[in-house]
Amino acid sequence: MIQNEKPGNPARRAFFRKSLPIVPVTALAAAGGATALVASSGNHLPEVPGPAVNTSLARAADYHPSYFSADEYRFVQAAVARLIPQDELGPGALEAGVPEFIDRQMNTPYASGANWYMQGPFEPSAPPELGYQLKLNVREIYRLGISAANQWCSRNLGKAFADLPPEQQDKALAAMEHGADGFENLPSRTFFSMLWGNTREGFFSDPIHGGNKDMVGWKLIGFPGARADFMDWIERDEAYPQPPVSIEGQRG
Amino acid sequence: MAKTLPKKDVVVLGFGWTGAIIAKELTEAGLDVVALERGPMQDTNPDGIYPQTMDELTYNSRRKLFADLSRETVTIRHTARDTALPNRQLGAFLPGNGVGGAGLHWSGVHFRVDPMELRMRSHYEERYGRKFIPEDMTIQDFGVTYDELEPYFDFAEKVFGTSGTAWTVKGRNVGAGQGGNPFAPDRSHPFPLPAQMNSVSARLFGQAAEAVGYHPYNMPSANTSGPYTNPYGAQMGPCNFCGFCSGYACYMYSKASPNVNILPALRMDPRFELRTQCQVTRINLAADGKTATGVTYVDAAGQETIQPADIVAVCMFQFNNARMLLLSGIGKPYDPETNTGVVGRNFAYQNMATIKVFFDKSQHTTNPFMGAGGNGIAVDDFNADNFDHGPAGFVGGSPFWVNQAGTKPISGTTAPPGTPSWGSGWKKAVAEAYTHHVSMDAHGAHQSYRANYLSLDPTYKDAYGNPLLRMTFDWQPNDIRMNLFMQDKMSAIAKAMGGKAMSLSGKKDGSRFDTNSYQTTHLNGGAIMGSDPRTSVVNRYLQSWDVHNVFVLGASAFPQGLGYNPTGLVAALAYWSARAIRDQYLKQPGALLKA
């Protein structure tokens, strides 16, 4: 955590803006269709109103993935930006740092299937009510799933996912969600469900895990984080007034 | 080469609620007790400290306190004609892992039992006739009555520090108009603590339930309404409704757990020893098969170890108890073809339905992140046999309730029907719904059937090379009929709340058991108690009919699933069994009842 960061400090905001990496134009469309904003700020992260938000949100763009390749990461950035878009209600999954969250998760025991039963024989054609029956762990689902998604998009929509316009990306995601024909290596629904589940996790989990930057997910819905004591509030039919607080003590 | 340790008086398999209770009772009786826990040491500190514990991703999504399936799981199939497949990821149910077991991560809903549910078959036959019970339904009586268990319910509540509102105490009405449950059986004492405050959601539910003619009451909660010291001297702090009960260790020492309420007292007793990361693989039998000589386990270093003992208390999670008996050759395995044998028989679950009501933001703000696991308002008008089942045409009942246990944002975002599943439409809907909705459950009883049973899997093995347990399980027509009935009755409450939208999730004709989505961790049976060794594994004192120094505790003893959550009855039966061991078995070891 950068402790001396003053959220409202314009100089610091300018510093963060300048130090952001140049993002290729092809990736811009993925950022919630925010091309106009990008052109004015030189930053693929659109301007978010309010003094407290900008500096920590800016860090979302600074992250260098450790599991995903550059191409894979472009897919993740583009996909989560459509699943939870930046819109009039505020930042979306991309701005909240969900791609960073997902990449960080790839280096946890969860992503290697460490607490799943992974002995064979495997029966991938089992009825869905019997639960997950593939041999793949989370890392493998992403690697194969991103590659399959890009191939599917190229074949059916003419370009890799991240290069498609937003409406076409939505079409591709909907196809994957409902079971896309010709999706190679694993069922598209398995990949979609993993991606969408992890996107929600990254948007709504404590910022300690790399997503939900500036607690934008919590602020969207009114979750106060680790506030921990509601003895005076439990009986009140009115909105809880305090902004969220994170495990590390950041306040929203 | 297995290492053999010096003999103990008692070896306890598993250290959750029943393991802690039996260990405490038997060390008090002067015995040397060792508890073997397969998982790691866990406790309020460090596993439940503030603010680190308030991490939904780590604890709930990534299953920190739940069973590690990479080591052992169960296989599941719908019918005996199917091939069972492993439950590879936790979903429908969430057994615990480590010290405290599921008692560390449970919610704290702490009921007794409706007395008729202890004599389920007799009651239904008396009131509705023998033919009312479907032929393939194998419900039974427990073999013990509410009056016999009452002192043990009473003591368990004192150990747990349970908050609630009594209806009658020694026959005197104290709860009318105070939040008591008119359907509740008589009590020898009030609850140790008064009921907790209620959330807005629970209050709205109570008002609506009353408006449609039902009888709302305060749920009994093992979350403290105030500071408390239990009979063992264990101290609890007052619950502050932080909302992190289910799936978490309580940093306020407010939610009862074996770790908070019993372990501190046991730790002071030199006759008690707790060994963690010890996986029991077998209960060892003497040559004649009539007594157990102890257990074999694999310790943390991988060393196979024999622990001799005079008494073996099997206190693992429900299905692990049944599996341990099958692996050890104790009791005859159940055969559904011939309806003979006992181990694995009467496997049952619960039968849930959920309704959510969505308010306009000008109507109500429900702050769903606040709450406590056991806290809420319920109605018992359709629980047990509190209504005429004749025209309804099914066996079983459901309490309905709102227990706002703390709805966290990853798992708890919700939206009215018709909302897009992602994108801006989803985002807008969840943002509006989160603090303006209420969720209520029909928490139904579940009956046992010939078709639903436990056995060893022929294919899949655990990390130690032993066969996994196989569940053969599906919803039967009686379950679907009951669920549809309860959805209808609970909808009356939901509609009376006057929200702008409503969503319903429950069973429909043709619903299959689905392992993916959480239902409850309330699994029952497999090593059931009863009065006939041909149809039960243990007698009314939870003593094995076949091997007299083996006692099998927990919900594995339930012949069918209750309407209420099981922990209250699990704890009362553990104290009841412990008392029988202390007062009868130790004086004259042998079968406490003639087979």
Interface residues (C-beta under 8 A of the other chain):
Chain A: R82 L83 I84 P85 D87 L89 G92 T108 Y110 G113 A114 N115 W116 Y117 M118 Q119 P121 E123 A126 P127 P128 E129 L130 G131 Y132 Q133 D170 L173 E177 W196 R200 E201 F204 S205 D206 I208 H209 G217 W218 L220 I221 G222 F223 P224 G225 A226 R227 A228 D229 F230 M231 W233 I234 E235 R236 D237 E238 A239 Y240 I247 G249
Chain B: Y50 P51 Q52 M54 D55 E56 L57 S61 R62 R63 D68 L69 S70 E72 T73 I76 R77 H78 T83 L85 P86 N87 R88 Q89 G91 M197 N198 S199 V200 R203 P238 N240 F241 C242 G243 Y251 H364 T365 T366 N367 F369 M370 G371 K408 P409 I410 T413 S421 W422 G423 S424 W426 K427 K428 V430 A431 Y434 T435 T459 Y460 K461 R512 F513 D514 T515 N516
